[in-house]
Amino acid sequence: MGYVSLDDLRADMQAAVDAGTSSVSFVLCPETTFDVDDAVVLPALPEVLLNCGGTGCILTGGPMQLRIRGSTIRYEVALGGITIQGFTDTAILVEEPSDLTTFICRECVFQVRDFYSFAPHPPT
């Protein structure tokens, strides 16, 4: 079993931040499509894992699906088995990236509309 609601996921992520947790793992319910209106903000904790509990976890819609906050601590964010599709701007935004942040995607699928989904500006 896992999360079937992004609101519940967001609430538990905030609770982990409030508790000062150092390592958190969140599992999405398999065969579930999550309609993203506002980006899911992954907390700046030393280790954050967001995994699909099987197959068929899909984040779809919205201008952006995931936002990773910049941090002054060393931390790692890992996604596993998630399909990201239907975003209208940026699929994943890493705010203020630095050598303190590690971002890993394992067995994720990005379904993009066109080449420009990955480029900040059209190639010249």
C-alpha positions, 0 to 999 in steps of 0.5 A: 500500500502507499499514498493515493493522495498528494495532499496526504503525501504533502502533509507527511512530508511537512511532518517529517520536516517539523520533526527534524527527521533525517531519512524519509521514504514515501511510497506511492500506491501502484497503478495510481495516477496523481493529478498535479495542480501544484508541484510536490515540494520535496523536503530538504532533509539528508535523505528523501526517497519517493518510490512507486510501490509497484508499477503504474505510478504516474504524476500528470498535469500542472506546470511542474510536478516536483520541486526540490528546494535548495539547501545548506545541508548535504542531501540526496533525493531519489525517485524510483519507478515513477512516470512523469507526464503532461507537465506544461513547463518544467517537470522537475525544478531543483532550486539553487542546485549546488554540490550539496544536492544529489538527485537520482532517478531510478527506472523513471519515465519522462513522457515529454510533449516535445524537445523544448520540455527539457531546454530552457530556451529553444536551441539557436 
